[in-house]
Amino acid sequence: MKVILLDDFHSTINNTLKKWNFEVIDGRGFAAEDLKNHLDINGIFIRSSIPLNASLLSQFKFLKFIARPGAGLENIDLNYCQKVGIKVFRSPEGNRDALAEHTMGMILSLINNINSANTEVKNGVWFREENRGIELKGKVFALIGYGFMGEALAKRLSGFEVEVIAYDKYKSNFTSQYVKEVNMNYIFKNADFVSLHTPLSLETKNLVNSSFINSFKKSFFLINTARGQSVVLEDLLNGLENKKIKGACLDVLALESPSFERFSYIDDPSFNSLSQYKNVIFTPHIAGWTHESKEKMACFILHKIKKEFLPN
């Protein structure tokens, strides 16, 4: 097969494909127009650099598969792929552990004021009472979406003696020793923490808005390591101002570029206001972004491709 690598992946991918005698094209830095010079390819490896819409994909008459090391598939026209028989592979198993650990780090830092206290001490400020934290133990932690990421986080949370509950519109009967399956009304009534683990879709875009926030009986902490477009920043800011939201951990933002490599914040008043809050922590879309996960995502996706195309 002839395949093209459009992003920076672990070397395992390139090395393995060559062992399989695949012809590998280095397409890092390519734009959509550059792809049109390689219409004879059989496979595309991509993260999020180029939107693979039906208009572009229809030009590739020999394309057999698209491989997305990682989880999100919002930049790929899945309906078109299904229609014409293009296989789409992803590997969320590879970065679920990294995402869960990162999420725990953000939560613990937020509720114990670690980031802000660190900055204060470095500036010669020694506030103890002002930085008194809260404990996870005994709290109700809600997961919205219970796929690989949600399950991995639930396992980490079990050691903190919290009650972990989850809602997933497309999944049922997943109650286990780590989590209790509930409906959204139960989450609205009981949650102290809410963590998003949903793909980006029309249903999840702007999910966390004023109506969503005001549906909660208690004030709560919000964690988003899914997709930035799921949270309306202006409504989040209002929730913080009226104390409906106690704090937020945001690894993703609607202000990110489609490739996730940049973000534009200068002219966004909501972000500029949020950045002044001590109880809001940002990271640059790096939950799940470890050295180990880069290799694991590669290995999982290669296994799936081999199983489909090289079964022997």
N, C-alpha and C positions, 0 to 999 in steps of 0.2 A: 504493500500500500504506500501511497504518497500522502504525507501528513504535514501540517504546518503548525508551528508553535507560536502563538501570538503574544504570549506574556512570558515573564521570567518564572520558570518552574524549577523544581528540584532536579538536579542532574540525572536522577534515577530515570526520569521520563525519557530524556534524550538517549541515554545509554541503553535502556531496555528496548526502545523502538528500533535502534540500530542493530541490536542483537537479533531482533525479529526480521531483520533485513528490510525494514520499512525505510523509505526515502524521507528524510526529515528536512524541512525548510525552516530556517530561522526567520520568523515573521515579527519579531519584537520591534515595536515602533511603527508597524504597518498601519495605514488608514484603510478604510473600506475600499477605496479606489485601488490601492495596492493589491488587495486580494483578487481583484479581477484579472490580474496577470497570472493567476494560478487556478484557473477554472477546472483543471483536471485533478485536483486534490480529492483524496478519499476521506480524509479526517482533519478536523480542526480542534486544537487544544486552546482553550481560552479561559480567562477569568472574567474580566468585564471591560476590556479595552475597546471593543467594537460591538455595537448593537447588531445582532444577527437576526434581521427581520426577514419577512417572506420575500421582499423585493430583492434583497441581496442573495439570500439562500437559493432562490429559484434559478440563479445563473450557474449553480454548481450541479451539473448533471451526473457527476460520479461520486458525490458526497455520500458516504455511508454512515458517518458518525460525527458527533460533536462531544468533546470531553471537557467538562468544567470541574477541575480539581477544586473542591470546596462545596458550598451549599447552594447559593442563590442562582436561580435560572431566569431572572426577570429580563435579562438582555437577550434571551433566545426565544424566538417565536415557536413555542412548543406545539401549537396547533398545526402549524405548517409542517413541522418535522414529523408529527404523527401522520399527517395526511399523505406525505410522500415516502414515508418509511425510513427517515433518517433517525438513527439511534442517538439518544442523548444520555450521556453518563455524567454523574456527579459523585462526589465523595465526602459527604458531611461527616462520615465516620472518622475521617482523618483529623478534623480539627475540633471535635466536640469536647475533648478533654481540655484542650487549651482554652477554649471559650469558657468552659465551666470554671476553670481556675482563675481566669482573668476576671470573670464576673464576681467571684467570691472576693477577690482582691479589692475590687472597686467598692463592693458593699461594705466590707470591713473597714476600709479607709474612710468611707463616708460617715458611717454611724459612730466611728471613734475619732473623727476629726483629724485623722493622721496627716492628710495633705496640708490642710491649713495650719495645723500645729507645727508641722515641720518648717513651713515658711516663716512662721512667727519666731520660732527658736533661732533660726538662721539670722533673723533680723534683731536678735537680742531681746525678744519678748517672751516672757515666761508666764503664760496663762494656764492655770490648772482647772479651776472651777468652770471657767468659760468653755473648756474643752472636755467637760464630762460627757462620756458617750452613753450609748444604750446597747443592750445585749440582744443578740438574735434569739437566744433561748426563750421558748414560750411564745414566740410570735407566729403569726400565720403568714406564710409565704406563698403567693399565688403565681403560677406559671400560665401564661396564655400562649398556647401552642405546646404540644408535647411530642416533639420528634426527637431526633438524636441529641440536639442541644439541650432541650428541656429535661430529658431523662438524665443526661450527664450532670446537670446542675442539681437536680433532685437528689442524686446520690451524694454529692458533696454536702448538701444541706442537711442530710440525715444525721451527720455527726454533730450538728449544732443543736439538736433537740428542738427543732422547729416543726410546726405542722405544715407540711407541703401539700398544696392543693393545685389542681390543674384543670384547665378547660381546653379542649381541642375540638373544633367544629367538625373535623373530618376523621376523628378517631374516637373509639369508645372501648370500654372494658379494659382499661389500662391501669386500674388501681393495683398497687403493689405495696411492698414493705416501704417503698420510698415516697409514694405519692397517693393521694386520694382524688379520684375523678369527681369533678363537681360541675355545676352549670355556672353561667356568668352571674346570676343573681346571688349565688352563694359567695362568689368572689366579691361582688359589690358590698355585701353585708359584712364580711369577715376579714378581708385582707389587710395586713399591715405593710406588706411589700408586694409589688407587682412587677414581674419580669416578662418582657416580650420575647417570644421565640417563634415568630411567624414569618412566612415568606412575604415578599411584597406582591400585592395583588390589588385589584379594585376594592376588595373587601377590607384589606388592612391599611390602605392608604388613608392617612388622617384618622386612624382608629382612635388615638388618644387625643380627643378634643375636649371642649368644655363640657359637653353632654356626658361623655365618658367619665371625666374626672369628677363631676358633680353627682354621679350615680353612686359613689362610694359613701358608705355610712361613716367610716373613720378616715382620718387623715392617713396618708400612706406614702411610702417611698416608691419611686418609679425607676426601673432599670430597663434600658433599651440597648441590646447588643444585636438586634435583628436588622432592621432597615430604618434609616432616618426619616423617610417619608411617612412612617407610621405615627409620628408624633408631631402635632402642630405646636411649634415653639411658642407662638404668642399665647396659646391656651395653657401651655405648661407654665409660662411666666405668670399668667393670671392665677393659676393654681398655687404657685409658690407665694404670691403676694397675699392671697386670702387664706393661707395656711392649710389649704385642702391637701396640698402635697408637701410632705416634710422635707424632701430632698430628692435629688435625681442623679443617676449614674448614666451617662450617655456616651456610648462608644461610637455611635453612628448619628449622622445629622442629615437633614434634608438639604443642607447647603453643600453637600459633597458633589463632586463631578461624577458622571456615570461610571468612570473608571475607578472611583474611590481614591484616586491618587492626589486630589486637590480639594480644597473647599474655599468658598467665597463668603466671607463674613462681614466685610467692611461696611456694607450698606444695609445690614440686617439689624434693625434696632432690638429685636427680641433676643438674638444671640448676644449682642453687646451688653444687654441688661442681665441676661443669665450668667454671663461670664463674671459678673461682680458678686454673685451669690457664693457664700462660703459653703453652702450645702448642695452645690452642684459640681459634679466631677465629670470632666471630659477626657476621652482618649481618642486618638485618630484612627478609628476603625481597625484596631489591632487585637480585639478579642478573637482568639483562635489563630493568632499570627505569631506562632513560635517556630523555632528551628525544627523542632520535632514534628509539628503539625504539617509543615511544608513537605517533609519526606513522607509522612503517613498518608496525606492526601494523594500524593503521587502513586504510592503503592496500591492504595485501594482502587484508584481509577484504572490503573494498568491491569489489575486483576480482573476487573469487570470487562475490559476490552478483550483481554486474552480469552476469557470464558466465552465471549460472544463470537470472536472471529478466529481464534486459534485454540479450539477446544482440545486438541490432541497435543 
